C-alpha cells in the first residue's frame, strides 16, 4: 500500500501539499487555543473553590465547638449542617486536586525549530512540505491524546463542582431552618 505522500508524478502535488499543510497548521493553532482555554477555565475554577472554602471556613466551622451546647432537634439540624460543610469541603478539595492535575498533566509537543539551519535550505520544497505535514500530523495525534485526557479530568471536576453546588444549596436551606 502506497503512502498518500508518495512521490508519483502529479503536477498538482505541491498545491495539494500546501492545502494539507494549511489545514494541519490551522488544527495545530486550534489545539493550542483549546489548550490555553482549558488552563484558563481550570484556574478560574480553582479560584472559585478557594473562595468557597474561605467563605464557609470563616462563617461556619468556627462554631463547630458550640455543637455540644445544642439540645434536641437543633442539635441534629446543626449536626447535619456540619456534615454538609465537610462534604462541601471534600468536594471542593477533590475538584481542586483534579484541576491541578489538568494544569500539570501531559507534556505537549511543539514544532522543533532547531532544524531550521543551513541544511534546511538544501532540501527541495517538496521534501520540506512533506516533512512539515508529517511533523504536524504526528504532533497533533500525540497532543490530541493529551488534550482529551485533560478534558476528561476537567469534566470530572465540573461534575464534582455541580454536586458541590447542590450541597451548598442544601446547606443554605438547612441554615434557614
C-alpha positions as CSV (number, residue, x, y, z in Angstrom):
1,X,0.0,0.0,0.0
2,X,1.4,3.3,-1.0
3,X,1.6,6.3,1.2
4,X,-0.7,9.3,0.5
5,X,2.5,11.3,0.2
6,X,4.2,9.1,-2.4
7,X,6.5,10.7,-4.9
8,X,4.5,9.7,-8.0
9,X,4.3,12.4,-10.8
10,X,1.4,14.8,-10.1
11,X,1.5,18.3,-11.4
12,X,-0.7,19.5,-8.5
13,X,1.2,17.7,-5.8
14,X,2.8,20.9,-4.3
15,X,-0.6,22.7,-4.3
16,X,-2.2,19.7,-2.6
17,X,0.7,19.6,-0.1
18,X,0.1,23.4,0.5
19,X,-3.6,22.7,1.2
20,X,-2.8,19.8,3.6
21,X,-0.1,21.9,5.3
22,X,-2.5,24.8,5.8
23,X,-5.2,22.5,7.2
24,X,-2.8,21.0,9.7
25,X,-1.4,24.4,10.6
26,X,-5.0,25.6,11.4
27,X,-5.6,22.4,13.5
28,X,-2.2,22.9,15.3
29,X,-3.2,26.5,16.2
30,X,-6.6,25.4,17.2
31,X,-5.1,22.8,19.6
32,X,-3.1,25.5,21.4
33,X,-6.1,27.7,21.7
34,X,-8.0,24.8,23.3
35,X,-5.0,24.1,25.5
36,X,-4.9,27.7,26.8
37,X,-8.7,27.7,27.2
38,X,-8.8,24.6,29.4
39,X,-6.0,26.1,31.6
40,X,-7.8,29.4,31.9
41,X,-11.0,27.6,32.9
42,X,-9.2,25.4,35.4
43,X,-7.5,28.5,37.0
44,X,-10.9,30.2,37.4
45,X,-12.5,27.1,38.9
46,X,-9.6,26.7,41.4
47,X,-10.2,30.3,42.5
48,X,-13.9,29.7,42.8
49,X,-13.3,26.6,45.0
50,X,-10.8,28.6,47.1
51,X,-13.4,31.3,47.6
52,X,-16.0,28.7,48.7
53,X,-13.5,27.1,51.2
54,X,-12.6,30.5,52.6
55,X,-16.2,31.7,52.9
56,X,-17.5,28.6,54.6
57,X,-14.5,28.2,56.8
58,X,-14.8,31.8,58.1
59,X,-18.6,31.6,58.6
60,X,-19.3,28.1,59.8
61,X,-16.5,25.9,61.0
62,X,-15.6,28.3,63.8
63,X,-18.9,27.4,65.5
64,X,-18.2,23.6,65.5
65,X,-17.2,23.7,69.1
66,X,-20.6,25.1,70.0
67,X,-22.4,21.9,68.7
68,X,-22.4,20.3,72.2
69,X,-24.4,23.2,73.5
70,X,-27.4,22.4,71.4
71,X,-30.2,20.0,72.5
72,X,-32.9,18.1,70.7
73,X,-33.7,18.7,67.0
74,X,-31.5,21.8,66.9
75,X,-28.5,19.6,67.7
76,X,-29.5,17.3,64.7
77,X,-30.0,20.2,62.4
78,X,-26.7,21.7,63.4
79,X,-25.0,18.3,63.0
80,X,-26.5,17.9,59.5
81,X,-25.2,21.4,58.6
82,X,-21.7,20.5,59.7
83,X,-21.8,17.2,57.8
84,X,-22.9,19.1,54.7
85,X,-20.0,21.5,55.3
86,X,-17.5,18.7,55.4
87,X,-19.0,17.2,52.2
88,X,-18.7,20.6,50.5
89,X,-15.0,20.9,51.6
90,X,-14.3,17.4,50.5
91,X,-15.8,18.0,47.1
92,X,-14.0,21.4,46.7
93,X,-10.7,19.8,47.6
94,X,-11.2,16.9,45.2
95,X,-12.1,19.3,42.5
96,X,-9.1,21.5,43.1
97,X,-6.9,18.4,43.0
98,X,-8.4,17.3,39.7
99,X,-7.9,20.9,38.3
100,X,-4.3,20.9,39.3
101,X,-3.8,17.6,37.6
102,X,-5.4,19.1,34.5
103,X,-2.9,22.0,34.6
104,X,0.1,19.8,35.3
105,X,-0.6,16.7,33.2
106,X,0.9,15.9,29.9
107,X,3.8,17.5,28.1
108,X,2.7,18.8,24.8
109,X,4.9,18.6,21.7
110,X,5.8,21.6,19.6
111,X,7.5,22.0,16.3
112,X,11.2,21.8,16.7
113,X,12.7,24.9,15.1
114,X,16.2,23.8,15.7
115,X,16.0,22.0,12.3
116,X,15.9,25.4,10.6
117,X,19.7,25.5,10.0
118,X,21.8,25.6,6.8
119,X,20.9,22.1,5.9
120,X,17.2,23.0,5.8
121,X,17.7,25.2,2.8
122,X,19.4,22.4,0.8
123,X,16.2,20.4,0.8
124,X,13.6,20.6,-2.0
125,X,10.3,22.4,-1.5
126,X,8.6,19.0,-1.9
127,X,10.7,17.4,0.9
128,X,10.2,20.3,3.2
129,X,6.4,20.3,2.7
130,X,6.3,16.5,3.2
131,X,8.3,16.8,6.4
132,X,6.1,19.6,7.6
133,X,2.9,17.7,7.0
134,X,4.3,14.5,8.7
135,X,5.6,16.6,11.7
136,X,2.3,18.4,12.1
137,X,0.3,15.2,11.8
138,X,2.4,13.4,14.4
139,X,2.3,16.3,16.9
140,X,-1.4,16.7,16.5
141,X,-2.1,13.0,17.1
142,X,0.1,12.9,20.3
143,X,-1.2,16.3,21.6
144,X,-4.8,15.3,20.9
145,X,-4.5,12.4,23.3
146,X,-3.1,14.7,26.0
147,X,-5.9,17.2,25.4
148,X,-8.6,14.5,25.5
149,X,-7.2,13.3,28.9
150,X,-7.2,16.9,30.2
151,X,-10.8,17.4,29.1
152,X,-11.9,14.1,30.7
153,X,-10.3,15.2,34.1
154,X,-11.7,18.7,33.7
155,X,-15.2,17.3,33.1
156,X,-14.9,15.1,36.2
157,X,-14.0,18.3,38.1
158,X,-17.1,20.0,36.7
159,X,-19.3,17.2,37.8
160,X,-17.9,17.4,41.3
161,X,-18.5,21.2,41.2
162,X,-22.1,20.7,40.3
163,X,-22.6,18.2,43.1
164,X,-20.8,20.7,45.4
165,X,-23.2,23.4,44.4
166,X,-26.2,21.1,45.2
167,X,-24.7,20.6,48.7
168,X,-24.2,24.3,49.1
169,X,-27.9,24.9,48.2
170,X,-28.9,22.2,50.7
171,X,-26.7,23.7,53.3
172,X,-28.3,27.1,52.8
173,X,-31.7,25.6,53.1
174,X,-30.7,23.9,56.4
175,X,-29.2,27.2,57.6
176,X,-32.6,28.9,57.1
177,X,-34.3,26.4,59.3
